[in-house]
């Protein structure tokens, strides 16, 4: 935690810390405190007076059937994005890690989508699957599938999941590939000598040794699906049709920016902060354990 | 072909299929940017390039209106995105390396308090605290300014932790030698630490540049005038409600241009990019 040899200076360390601490205080701790304060205040209809109402905003939010619906959408959406992008990434990483020709070319060709913004990924998918002008959107309609993700709940969800996962595969691919390359070849060779085929080797050696990477990615992908996919949803469906693709973060935006309901929006923000804190805690517990046994 | 040869080819086939699926949306966008708006609006976009490429890119880059919609010229939006991405990347690196230096190389009262103050921001993305942070920026009068666009996103612990981690691996002998030579802390920082941190700085720069370039919700809220719009937000604004009769050709040209800088950074700086990603998340 601390070096043995350090410099002695009374004021220099504070000066060095000042910029980061100032920005963190003003744009992080202060807003977070305000969110917690706002989440316990109720504004009157004219926005003139505020009353302290303890956890009433939370009660209102958590007993709102619409909010529970949004939670369900978020759960389905996050699970789909996480599973889809991780399974594809693992498949590509295992194949690219096998000693085949062109490995580095495949790597380059698979990692660039990381650089595409979620909102831009949504635009790419929109251009292909738009029912009137999109190549595949029109094709689907031509074979009689009645494709229009702006009207059909399931199709809308498919679109936001596909665009979000498309962008995230490359991130998972990089980590799986790094994890695979860290597995000692001797272990796999020993298993091969013992007569284990490729599938069995993967199941009994590779996959268990990848579990720290897999677990880490699980948490990162859930955080990605929860928060960073706002751009995808805003560009593709605006949460619709109805509330079919409205996730928790989109709801915070709707209540806070569009409907200007500060109490409810703040209570939702605080709930989301708790989710992130819980995920972080799980992550750290796990990393600590890994360090212990590694 | 023997069974053995066939098995050798399966990985290639699956990987090529994957590469094609990933490239297909980009290919269609590229094609879309080479035809005229009417062809796209009719729904007859061919799978091969048209002859409007130069016209579309020049129009999107310089003009503020297409045949159907009004928008900000791409050069203005790209400039905003460049300023935002560079300020965030450089700003984060500078304030993080300084604070990591203080935490790793000094012993002073409140050290752990400051460490935890920074550390606690680690996993909380700006989206979670978006509304209250917006309010703070509004109270400070920073709406629709580069300062409002960038400074709140500079507060993050990832880079600080990465530098701290790296600084803890620097041998004590190096510090002792510097002290013996009469070098003060800042001298040591500039002459020894900065050169040693070069690869870490490059790796972080790639990650943070892309992070800044791809921001969406924050610039959407903070920028109110057209002149301040970033290109990622601008594209979605151009699409609007997604009518078939809009300037799709210009939108697709803008999309290609908007992807170019971050994709180029990832491909050209691949080694640093992978290192930065894996290091900063571990």
Interface residues (C-beta under 8 A of the other chain):
Chain A: X2 X3 X4 X5 X6 X7 X8 X9 X10 X12 X13 X14 X16 X17 X19 X20 X21 X23 X24 X25 X26 X27 X28 X29 X30 X31 X32 X34 X35 X38 X88 X91 X92 X95 X96 X98 X100 X102 X106 X107 X108 X109 X110 X111 X112 X113 X114 X115 X116 X117 X118 X119 X120 X121 X122 X123 X124 X125 X126 X127 X128 X130 X132 X133 X135 X138 X150 X166 X169 X170 X171 X174 X175 X178 X216 X220 X223 X227 X228 X230 X231 X234 X235 X249 X252 X253 X256 X257 X262 X265 X266 X269 X272 X273 X276 X277 X279 X280 X283
Chain B: X8 X11 X12 X14 X15 X18 X19 X22 X23 X24 X25 X26 X28 X29 X32 X40 X41 X43 X45 X47 X94 X95 X96 X98 X99 X101 X102 X103 X104 X105 X106 X107 X108 X111 X114 X117 X118 X121 X122 X123 X124 X125 X127 X128 X129 X130 X131 X132 X133 X134 X135 X136 X137 X140 X151 X152 X154 X155 X160 X167 X168 X172 X175 X176 X179 X184 X185 X186 X188 X210 X213 X214 X215 X216 X217 X220 X221 X232 X233 X235 X236 X239 X242 X244 X248 X251 X252 X255 X258 X259 X262 X263 X265 X266 X267 X270 X273 X274 X277 X278 X281
